[in-house]
Amino acid sequence: MDCNNFSTFNTNNKNTTTMRQVFILLFFGFSVGISAQEETAIKQTISTFFEGLQTGDTLKIQSVCHKEMKLQSIMEKNTVGALSFQSNLDFYKSIAAIPKNLKIEERLLSYNIQIDGTMANVWTPYEFYINEKQSHIGVNSFTLLLEKNSWKIVHIIDTRRK
């Protein structure tokens, strides 16, 4: 084997390894950037939902909800859960019927976001207040769909306990 050829081979191998490393770093950096952007967009969808809830603005809520959204709640009492269902129409009517002098606030304590392509799940522990007094606590679980470059809520299930 010619020493010059061996030297050339070594240099090319180092360049190939370096190029692979750069490609891998760029790929994962790009993926993390996309994920962070998606997480921000998902959080904004959830924030818009709760802004509408707190102000009684059903049009704002509907702007981030899929037209076929499903709503469920699990009322917990003494470690026993009772499941209830609510239609979209009944949900929007109940929000519109909240008296203007009644202040409601749902404080989200954290976000755990998981994304798989055009589907996302968001787990948000919360505290719910009526006129500054804690009413109940629980967890929301949102399922979202990326539809026409916009995240839409397709399912909400929450727990509620004192």
Disulfide bonds with the S-S distance in Angstrom:
none
